[in-house]
Amino acid sequence: MTRPVFEFGTNGLPPPESDGRLDAPAFHRNCEPIWQAIKSFLIGKTGAVLEIGSGTGQHAVTYAARTPDLTWWPSDISPLHRASIDAWRQSAALANLRPPQSIDLMTADWNWRGDNDCENLAVLLCFNVLHIAPWRVAENLFAGAGRQFGEGGHLLLYGPYKRDGVHTAPSNAAFDASLRARNPDWGVRDMTDVTALAQRHRLTRTDIIDMPANNLVLVFAREPAA
Ligand SMILES: C[S@@+](CC[C@H](N)C(=O)[O-])C[C@H]1O[C@@H](n2cnc3c(N)ncnc32)[C@H](O)[C@@H]1O
């Protein structure tokens, strides 16, 4: 049995006793479009994929099943979400999907624990997190990517973004206003700011992929060492 999530992190519902799996309606709309946008960074690759703010865990479990050569590491700050991720993980019984870690991007020196010290972090995913958190979360995300990527690492973001200070659609402007009303430190981020932040941590934005519902996938690649 799954339980719907209407608003991430705010409905406060405990998981049902029999099963902690949560079901996000947005996942059913964005799962395939996101896969089409990011699959070239995953298929045929090896190493680890770390997802920050995995939410229900549905993206991780779906994409891990399609990429058996990668080791998937979901994570979330919320115990409720980690319980859901783990319940999805157990029901899928995939050899390459690891238990969720507790990673809080408000922590400057956050770290990821792989199977061993040599495990290469190939891809870092962060979907729909940067607008629902303070800017510090973006700063810490890119700083952590800069610290932990080897050569060839990619950071893939999905969500709504402004372009040069302008919303890409009236619905994004309304969404931004609603976020800021809930928390003045939240809000739709500007691609220019995010790209400048990436550059400070040796990451170059290599692609901007238009997505349904006025969202974008932003692709950042680790710059070669000077
Ligand atoms: C809108 S949900 C997106 C979930 C999932 N990525 C998706 O797209 O379906 C935002 C997620 O970010 C997590 N989150 C919020 N603040 C965070 C932080 N400081 N560090 C890590 N995760 C955080 C929340 O617990 C929630 O699961």
The ligand as an SDF file (V2000), in Angstrom:
LIG
                    3D

 27 29  0  0  0  0  0  0  0  0999 V2000
   10.0530   18.8590   -3.2900 C   0  0  0  0  0  0  0  0  0  0  0  0
   10.8260   17.4850   -2.5550 S   0  0  0  0  0  0  0  0  0  0  0  0
   11.5470   16.6950   -3.9790 C   0  0  0  0  0  0  0  0  0  0  0  0
   11.7160   15.2180   -3.7920 C   0  0  0  0  0  0  0  0  0  0  0  0
   12.2350   14.4500   -4.9930 C   0  0  0  0  0  0  0  0  0  0  0  0
   13.5860   14.8620   -5.3260 N   0  0  0  0  0  0  0  0  0  0  0  0
   11.3270   14.6320   -6.1790 C   0  0  0  0  0  0  0  0  0  0  0  0
   11.6610   15.3930   -7.0930 O   0  0  0  0  0  0  0  0  0  0  0  0
   10.2700   13.9940   -6.1860 O   0  0  0  0  0  0  0  0  0  0  0  0
   12.2270   18.2070   -1.7370 C   0  0  0  0  0  0  0  0  0  0  0  0
   13.0350   17.1810   -0.9340 C   0  0  0  0  0  0  0  0  0  0  0  0
   14.1950   17.8260   -0.4410 O   0  0  0  0  0  0  0  0  0  0  0  0
   14.4230   17.4100    0.8830 C   0  0  0  0  0  0  0  0  0  0  0  0
   15.1930   18.4570    1.5560 N   0  0  0  0  0  0  0  0  0  0  0  0
   14.7490   19.6390    2.0250 C   0  0  0  0  0  0  0  0  0  0  0  0
   15.7400   20.3140    2.6290 N   0  0  0  0  0  0  0  0  0  0  0  0
   16.8450   19.5400    2.5140 C   0  0  0  0  0  0  0  0  0  0  0  0
   18.1900   19.6870    2.9640 C   0  0  0  0  0  0  0  0  0  0  0  0
   18.5800   20.7570    3.6690 N   0  0  0  0  0  0  0  0  0  0  0  0
   19.0730   18.7020    2.6790 N   0  0  0  0  0  0  0  0  0  0  0  0
   18.6820   17.6010    1.9870 C   0  0  0  0  0  0  0  0  0  0  0  0
   17.4100   17.3950    1.5650 N   0  0  0  0  0  0  0  0  0  0  0  0
   16.5090   18.3570    1.8270 C   0  0  0  0  0  0  0  0  0  0  0  0
   13.0200   17.2220    1.4530 C   0  0  0  0  0  0  0  0  0  0  0  0
   13.0050   16.3900    2.5940 O   0  0  0  0  0  0  0  0  0  0  0  0
   12.2870   16.6190    0.2620 C   0  0  0  0  0  0  0  0  0  0  0  0
   12.3590   15.2240    0.2630 O   0  0  0  0  0  0  0  0  0  0  0  0
  1  2  1  0
  2  3  1  0
  2 10  1  0
  3  4  1  0
  4  5  1  0
  5  6  1  0
  5  7  1  0
  7  8  2  0
  7  9  1  0
 10 11  1  0
 11 12  1  0
 11 26  1  0
 12 13  1  0
 13 14  1  0
 13 24  1  0
 14 15  1  0
 14 23  1  0
 15 16  2  0
 16 17  1  0
 17 18  1  0
 17 23  2  0
 18 19  1  0
 18 20  2  0
 20 21  1  0
 21 22  2  0
 22 23  1  0
 24 25  1  0
 24 26  1  0
 26 27  1  0
M  CHG  2   2   1   9  -1
M  END
$$$$
